[in-house]
Amino acid sequence: MIIFPAIDISQGQVVRLERGDYEKKTVYARQPKEILEDFAACGAEYVHAVDLDGAKLGKTENDSVVRELVKGKMRVEIGGGIRTEETICRYLEAGAWRVILGTVAVRDPEFTARMIAKYGEKIAVGIDVKMGKVAIHGWLESSELTPDDLCRQLLQMGCTSLICTDISKDGMLAGTNIDMYAHIMDKYPSFRVTASGGVSTIEDVRALRQLNMYGAIIGKAYYEGTISLAEAIEVAR
């Protein structure tokens, strides 16, 4: 299982939210470059990056910061406000390992299907779950789709990679939603699923690894020092 340490960007700064609430934002003083260097020192090879302002507003608001993140040696997946092919191309050409589609996967399935067909494994889709529905627009709105609805659509499109977040767990340091991931892994075994939200302890990492998850994202637990990133990477392996 791959560990993806996370960098969330808002107004050019590294931040973490609580349950997706933009009013409950913690700003971390370190610069993205310093954080990437520490990730690498801990043994990380992959990074999960999100332009939070882009996710909220539907356009790439932190483009210069993101482009700095993706041009290094680490494999960086980037999401947040990616709703046009021009943005997909720009990030991939800048060095992103893959891009994550979120709101557009719900709002424009035809576009999403075309991008998956064209770019293949360079496209992942984020399924962000809020009270049983898929959330969109930076988690500020709920769609009418359930996670199962979207999973079935994505299967038909040929999507291979999902990043699934339980918003109620995100940033709370209170454990992850093992039941949700167990359901997805059992019902849709062809997907490579990355867990996001509440991965706070080594026991969380072990539990997700036992489900044969593709990956797990570690965010606030790293920044608050409640989990050793190096140990998490070793356990995941």
Backbone hydrogen bonds, N-H to C=O, Kabsch-Sander energy under -0.5 kcal/mol:
donor,donor_aa,acceptor,acceptor_aa,energy
2,I,214,Y,-2.6
4,F,2,I,-0.6
4,F,216,A,-3.0
6,A,218,I,-2.2
7,I,48,H,-2.6
8,D,15,V,-0.6
9,I,50,V,-3.0
10,S,13,Q,-2.4
13,Q,10,S,-2.2
14,V,28,Y,-0.6
15,V,8,D,-2.6
15,V,13,Q,-0.6
16,R,26,T,-1.8
18,E,21,D,-0.7
18,E,24,K,-1.0
19,R,17,L,-0.6
19,R,170,D,-3.1
21,D,18,E,-2.2
22,Y,20,G,-0.7
24,K,21,D,-1.7
25,K,23,E,-0.5
26,T,16,R,-2.9
27,V,25,K,-0.5
28,Y,14,V,-3.0
35,I,31,Q,-2.1
36,L,32,P,-2.6
37,E,33,K,-2.0
38,D,34,E,-1.8
39,F,35,I,-2.6
40,A,36,L,-2.4
41,A,37,E,-2.1
42,C,38,D,-1.8
43,G,40,A,-1.4
44,A,39,F,-2.4
47,V,75,R,-2.4
48,H,5,P,-2.5
49,A,47,V,-0.6
49,A,77,E,-3.0
50,V,7,I,-2.1
51,D,79,G,-2.7
52,L,9,I,-2.0
52,L,50,V,-1.1
53,D,9,I,-0.8
55,A,51,D,-2.3
56,K,52,L,-1.8
57,L,53,D,-2.5
58,G,54,G,-2.6
59,K,54,G,-0.5
61,E,59,K,-1.0
66,V,62,N,-2.5
67,R,63,D,-2.7
68,E,64,S,-1.4
69,L,65,V,-1.9
70,V,66,V,-2.2
71,K,67,R,-0.7
72,G,69,L,-0.7
75,R,45,E,-2.6
76,V,74,M,-0.9
77,E,47,V,-2.8
77,E,75,R,-0.5
78,I,98,R,-1.9
79,G,49,A,-2.0
80,G,100,I,-0.6
83,R,81,G,-1.1
88,I,84,T,-1.8
89,C,85,E,-2.9
90,R,86,E,-2.3
91,Y,87,T,-2.4
92,L,88,I,-2.4
93,E,89,C,-2.9
94,A,90,R,-1.4
95,G,91,Y,-0.8
95,G,92,L,-0.8
96,A,91,Y,-2.5
97,W,76,V,-2.5
98,R,76,V,-1.0
99,V,122,K,-2.8
100,I,78,I,-2.6
101,L,99,V,-0.5
101,L,124,A,-2.8
105,A,102,G,-1.0
106,V,102,G,-0.8
106,V,103,T,-1.1
107,R,103,T,-2.7
108,D,104,V,-2.7
112,T,108,D,-2.2
113,A,109,P,-2.7
114,R,110,E,-1.9
115,M,111,F,-2.4
116,I,112,T,-2.4
117,A,113,A,-2.4
118,K,114,R,-2.1
119,Y,115,M,-3.1
120,G,116,I,-1.9
122,K,119,Y,-2.0
123,I,120,G,-1.9
124,A,99,V,-2.6
125,V,161,S,-2.2
126,G,101,L,-2.8
127,I,125,V,-0.5
127,I,163,I,-2.5
128,D,126,G,-0.7
129,V,127,I,-0.6
129,V,165,T,-3.4
130,K,133,K,-3.2
133,K,130,K,-1.5
134,V,145,L,-2.7
135,A,128,D,-3.7
135,A,133,K,-0.5
136,I,141,E,-2.8
140,L,136,I,-0.7
140,L,137,H,-1.3
141,E,136,I,-2.0
143,S,134,V,-2.9
150,L,146,T,-2.1
151,C,147,P,-2.6
152,R,148,D,-2.3
153,Q,149,D,-1.8
154,L,150,L,-2.7
155,L,151,C,-2.2
156,Q,152,R,-1.6
157,M,153,Q,-1.3
158,G,154,L,-0.8
158,G,155,L,-1.0
159,C,154,L,-2.3
162,L,192,R,-2.4
163,I,125,V,-2.3
164,C,162,L,-0.5
164,C,194,T,-2.5
165,T,127,I,-2.4
165,T,163,I,-0.5
166,D,196,S,-1.5
167,I,129,V,-2.1
167,I,165,T,-0.9
169,K,166,D,-1.7
170,D,166,D,-1.0
172,M,169,K,-1.8
175,G,198,G,-0.6
178,I,176,T,-1.5
181,Y,177,N,-1.7
182,A,178,I,-2.7
183,H,179,D,-2.1
184,I,180,M,-2.1
185,M,181,Y,-2.7
186,D,182,A,-2.0
187,K,183,H,-2.5
188,Y,184,I,-2.7
191,F,188,Y,-1.6
192,R,160,T,-3.2
193,V,191,F,-0.8
194,T,162,L,-2.5
195,A,215,G,-2.5
196,S,164,C,-2.1
200,S,198,G,-1.2
205,V,201,T,-1.6
206,R,202,I,-2.5
207,A,203,E,-2.5
208,L,204,D,-2.2
209,R,205,V,-2.3
210,Q,206,R,-2.1
211,L,207,A,-0.8
211,L,208,L,-0.6
212,N,209,R,-1.8
213,M,208,L,-1.7
214,Y,193,V,-1.9
215,G,193,V,-1.6
216,A,2,I,-2.2
217,I,195,A,-2.9
218,I,4,F,-1.8
219,G,217,I,-0.5
222,Y,219,G,-1.2
223,Y,219,G,-1.6
224,E,220,K,-2.8
225,G,222,Y,-0.8
226,T,221,A,-1.7
227,I,221,A,-1.2
229,L,227,I,-0.7
232,A,228,S,-2.6
233,I,229,L,-2.4
234,E,230,A,-1.9
235,V,231,E,-2.8
236,A,232,A,-2.5
237,R,233,I,-1.4
